[in-house]
C-alpha cells in the first residue's frame, strides 16, 4: 500500500472530469431551449433597472429589486433539485449536502424578497461592479466551455447551473441595501453562502485539474473587495 503522503487531491475524486462536464451536457439537452430564459430575463431586468435609475430612484426600482431577488430564489431552488440532486448527486454523494445549501439559500432569498426595506444602492462604484458581474454570469461564463476546450453543449448557464447562478446572485445582492440591521444581516448571510459555494466549486475544479476554478475565486475575491470598498452605509434611510 502506498504511503498516505503520496496521494494527491485528485486521487480522492469520485468521478472523472469528463463525467462531471457530461452532466451539464445532459442537463442542457433535457431543458432545451428553456435554459435560455433565465439569462434573458436577468439581462432584461438589469437593463431596465439601469434605464430607470438614470431617471432617478423611486419605489418602482425597489420593487424591481425585490422581484429580482425572488427570481433568484426560484433559480437556486431549481438548481438544487434539477442539477445538484438529480444529476450531480449520483456521481458525488456530497452533492446532496450542496443541494440542501442551495435550498436554504432559496428560502433565504424568498425571505429577503418579502421584506419591504430593500433599497437600491446609490454607490456608483458598487453598481458598476454589480452590473459587470451580472453580465459576466449571464453572457461570458457560459463561453468558458469553449475557452477551456469543451463543447458549447456543456456550457453552464445562469438559472440552471450552480456557478453562474451564484455569481449572478452576488452581483444582484450588491445592488441592494437594507434599512434595518436584520436586513443587512440577511444580506450578508446570503452573500456569504454564495461565496461559500464559489469556494467549494473552485476547489472541485482545481481537484479536477481545471484552471476554471480561478475564475470563481477571482469573482469571490473581487466581490469581497467591492464590499470593503463600498460597504453598506445607510441602514436608516426612509
TAGIPE-V863033 format. One record per pair of residues at least 24 apart in sequence whose ideal C-beta (glycine too) atoms are under 8 Angstrom apart, sorted by the first residue. I is the first residue (numbers start at 1). GAP is how many residues later the second one is. D is the distance in whole Angstrom. If there is no record, write none. Layout:
BEGIN
I;GAP;D
I;GAP;D
END
This chain:
BEGIN
9;197;8
9;198;5
10;197;6
10;198;7
10;199;7
12;195;8
13;194;6
13;195;7
14;77;7
14;78;5
14;79;7
15;76;4
15;77;6
17;191;4
17;192;7
17;193;7
19;72;6
20;71;7
20;184;8
20;188;7
21;124;8
21;129;6
21;133;5
22;132;7
23;60;7
23;64;5
23;65;6
23;68;7
24;121;8
24;130;5
24;131;7
24;132;6
24;137;6
25;126;7
25;128;5
25;129;5
26;61;7
27;55;7
27;56;6
27;60;6
27;133;7
27;134;7
28;125;6
28;126;7
28;127;7
28;129;7
28;132;8
29;124;7
31;51;8
31;129;6
35;122;5
35;124;7
35;125;4
36;121;7
37;122;7
38;33;8
38;37;6
38;119;7
38;120;5
38;121;3
38;122;7
39;99;4
39;100;7
39;103;8
39;118;6
39;119;5
39;120;7
41;30;7
42;26;8
42;29;8
42;92;7
42;95;8
42;96;5
42;116;6
42;117;7
42;126;6
43;91;8
43;92;7
43;95;5
43;96;7
45;26;8
46;85;6
46;88;5
46;89;8
49;71;8
49;126;8
50;81;7
53;67;7
53;74;8
57;63;6
57;65;7
61;59;5
62;56;6
62;57;6
62;58;6
65;53;6
65;54;8
65;55;6
65;107;8
65;110;6
65;111;6
66;46;8
66;47;5
66;49;8
66;52;6
67;46;7
68;104;5
69;40;5
69;43;5
69;44;4
69;49;7
69;103;7
69;104;8
69;107;7
70;39;7
70;40;7
70;43;4
72;37;5
72;93;8
72;96;7
72;97;5
72;100;6
73;32;8
73;33;5
73;34;8
73;35;8
73;36;4
73;37;4
73;40;6
74;32;7
75;83;7
75;84;4
75;85;8
75;90;5
75;93;8
76;26;5
76;27;8
76;29;5
76;30;4
76;33;6
76;89;6
76;93;7
77;25;7
77;26;6
77;29;4
78;81;7
78;82;7
79;80;8
79;81;7
79;82;7
79;83;5
79;86;5
80;26;7
82;78;7
83;77;7
83;78;6
83;79;7
84;78;7
98;64;8
98;99;8
98;102;7
101;92;7
101;95;7
101;96;7
102;60;7
102;95;8
104;89;7
105;64;8
105;85;7
105;88;5
105;89;7
108;78;7
108;81;7
108;82;5
108;85;7
109;60;8
109;81;6
111;75;7
112;64;8
112;71;8
112;74;5
112;75;7
112;78;6
115;63;7
115;68;6
115;71;8
117;61;6
117;62;4
117;63;5
117;66;5
118;58;5
118;59;7
118;60;6
118;65;7
119;57;7
119;58;4
119;59;7
119;60;7
119;115;8
119;118;6
120;55;6
120;56;7
120;57;7
121;53;7
121;54;6
121;55;7
121;56;5
121;109;7
123;107;4
123;110;8
125;101;8
125;104;7
125;105;5
126;48;6
126;49;8
126;100;6
126;103;8
126;104;4
127;47;8
127;48;6
129;42;8
129;45;7
129;93;7
129;97;5
130;41;5
130;42;7
130;44;4
130;45;5
130;96;8
131;40;7
131;44;8
132;39;8
133;34;6
133;35;7
133;37;6
133;38;3
133;41;7
133;86;7
133;89;8
133;90;7
134;34;6
134;37;4
134;38;7
136;31;7
136;35;8
136;83;7
137;27;4
137;28;8
137;30;4
137;31;4
137;34;6
138;26;7
138;30;7
141;26;7
141;74;8
144;68;6
144;71;7
148;62;7
148;63;7
148;64;6
162;35;6
162;39;7
163;34;8
163;35;8
163;38;5
163;53;6
166;28;5
166;31;5
166;32;6
166;35;8
167;27;8
167;31;7
167;49;8
167;52;5
169;25;5
170;24;5
170;25;7
170;28;8
170;49;7
170;50;8
170;53;5
174;49;7
174;52;6
174;53;8
177;55;6
177;56;8
177;57;6
177;58;8
177;60;8
178;54;7
178;57;7
179;55;8
179;56;6
179;57;6
179;58;6
179;59;7
180;55;6
181;54;6
183;52;8
184;48;5
184;51;6
187;45;7
191;32;7
191;36;7
195;25;5
195;28;7
195;29;7
END
